[in-house]
Amino acid sequence: MREGVVGLSWFYRAWFVEIREEVVEPLAEVRVERDRVVIAVDLPGASRERVRVEAGEDYVLIEADGRVGGLGCRYRKLVRTPVKIDPSRVRARMVGGVLVVEAPLLRRTYREVKVE
């Protein structure tokens, strides 16, 4: 009986796969429309609760944790926007494993300056 236990432990050691969490840069598509920038990022295996989106005037940072093929996977994508966006009005939603980020363009405001 002792040999059987040793044999099984050898079997599990031989087939043990080292599990690593590596950072993967997902595919992304950026479209500039008349009034907004739309960014679509492929995040297979990531749930909505495990996605974090950070936005600035000229970038969108996306980080997510997911599981692909039973293994953990960490996604990270920094998208530099070709035009300035309004970070306070950025919206994101998950649609079938694809994160869609809609970022309205930054409204340029001008004011008249009186000459003294």
C-alpha positions, 0 to 999 in steps of 0.5 A: 500500500505504501508503494501505491501512495508513492506512485500516485504522488509521482504521477501528480508531480510528473503532470504538475504544471507550474501556474504563472500569472502573466500580464497580457496586452489584449487587442484593441480597436480605437475609433474616433467619431465626430463627438467621441472616441470608442475603444473596444478591447478583447478581454476573454475570460474577464468578468465585469467585476474584475475590470478596472478602467482609468481615464485621463485627458489623453489616455485610457488604462484598462486592467483586468483579471480573467481565467483562460483555459483554467489558468489565471490571466492578467490583462493590461492595456494603455491606449493613448487617444489621438484627441483629448477626451473628457475623463469625467464622462467616460463610460464602459460596458462589457459585451460578450468578452469585449470591453467597450469604452466610450469617451466623449471629446473634451469640449473646448470652451472659449471666453471673450476677453475684454480689452482694457 
